[in-house]
């Protein structure tokens, strides 16, 4: 057995890569806004529940807190510069849809729009907000999932090679699409 020396570092948010998504939000008569989120994930399967973590200082935080709704838009890797831009410019002063030539599409169940250019859109209604310190977590029920037809395989399942989702970790955007195995592959050996 080879022993590898470990180096202990200060505690940090070092799970990587994590999905990098564009979240749309809107409250009252405000125009829709887009925020880049990398603090997101699945929380439950029945009912389907997801979460996003948002700093209270962010403009989108107030929109989500007031409306109780958001849409997680999963961009393809072709849109990495848009993802970065939407995370570095405030919606208080910039219309990100206009600046990046993105097309808002009405959602089925929530007020915030889908981003047409994203191949996957997840409509969400907030069920619980948990304050954890630097971020609040908005836990939401998934109301609907929309897919571009061209990113589904012949069995109508999402094809990650076609979606080409973006991951984020250690300050870098990464592609998250290579197949390493399928669920249950370890039991087939």
N, C-alpha and C positions, 0 to 999 in steps of 0.2 A: 504494500500500500504506500502511495506517495502522499506525504503530508505537505500541504501547501500553506505557506505562511499567510495569515490574515492580517490586515491592517484595520484597526478600529478607528472610525471617524465619528464626528458628532451626528446625532440623530437628525435626519432630514427626510424630505419627500423624495425618495429615490426609487420608487417603483417605476420601471420603464420598459418599453415605451408605453405610454397611455394614449388613448385616442385624442386627436386634436380635431375639434368640431366647431362649427359655427352655430351659435344659438341665437335665434331671433326672439325678440320680446317687444311688447307694446302694451301701453296702459292708457286708458281713456282716449283722448283725442290726439295723443302724441303720435308722431310718425314712427314706423317700425324701426328697430335698431338691431344691429348684429354685434355680438361679442364672441371672441374666440375663447373657448374653454378647453382645457386639458384635464381638469379635475371632473371627470364624469365616468359613469359606469352603470352596470346593471345591479339592482338590489333584490329583485324578487321576480319569480316567473309567473305566479298565478295569485293575484292579478299581476300583469307585467308592470314593474316599477323600475325607474331609473333615478339618477341623481345628477346634479351639477353643483359644484362648489364655486361661490362667487364672493369676492371681497365686497364688504358693505360700502367701500368708497367708490366702487364702479358705478357709472351711470345706469347700466343695465340692471344692477341690483334693485334699485327703486322701482323700475318698470316691472320686474318679475314679482317683487314683494307686493306691489299694489294689485297687479292683475291676477296673480296666481296661475299664470300660464307661460309656457315657452315651447319652442320647437327646436329640437336638436337636428341640425342639418349636417349630414356626413358628406364632406367634400372628397373629391378624388385628388390624387397627388398633383394633377395638372393645376390645381388651384392653391398651391402652397403659399404663393406670394399674397394672395387674397386673405388666406387664413392668418398669415403673419400681420398684414396691414390691419385687419379687423381687431386684432389683439393689442395693437400699439397706438391706435387713434381713438379718441373718445367720441361717442355718439352725441355728446352734449353739443359739439361744435361741427360735426361732419355727418353728412348723409352718406353712409357707407354703401347703400344700395346704388346711389347715383355715382359716387366716386369710382366704384369698381364695376359699374355696368352690370349689376346683378338684377335679376327680375323677381320681384315678390309675387307669389302665387297664393290666392286665398286657401287657408287651411279648411278642413272639414268641421272641426270641433272647437278650435281656439281662435282668438283674434290675431295673434302674431302670424305672419305669413310664412310659407315655405320658401326656401330659396330654390328657384327653378334649376339653377346650374348644379345643384348638389344631387347626386343620384339616389340618395336616401334621405327621407325626412321623417321625424318622429314627433308627433303631436303629444304634448304633455300637460297635465293639470296637477298643480302642486297639492300635495296632501299633508306635508309636514315640513317645517323649517327648523333646522338645528343649528344653533350658533356654536362654533367650535373654537373660535379665537380669530385667526386672520381671515377665515372664510366662514360663510354660512352655507349649509347644505340644503338645497331645495330638492326634497324627495317628491317624485311625481309619478302618477299613474300614466301609463302609455294609453292614449285614446285611439291612435291610428298610426300606421306606418305606411309611407308612400315610397314606391320604388320606380325608377325609370325602367321601362320595359326592357331596354337593352342591357340591363345589369342582372337580369334573372337567367338562370340556366333552363334547360329543357324541362325540368321538374318544378319550375316557378320558385326556386330557391335563390337567395342572393349569391352571386358569384363574386368572390372577393378579388379575383384576378381582373374582373371588369370594373369593379368599384374602385379599387386601388386606394384604400383608406390610408390616412396620414396618422402616424404616431408621433409623439413628442417625448423627449427625455434628454436629460443632461444638456438642455439648451439647444437641442437639434431636432429638426423635423425628419422623420424617417418613414419609409414605405413599410406597410404592415400586411403584405399579401402572400408571401411564399408559403406553400403547403409543406408542413413537416410531418403530418400524419392526420388521421381522422379519428373522431371520437370512438373509443373502443379498440384502437389499433394495438394496444399493449396486450389485449386478451387474445389476439389472433396469433401470437408467437408460439 
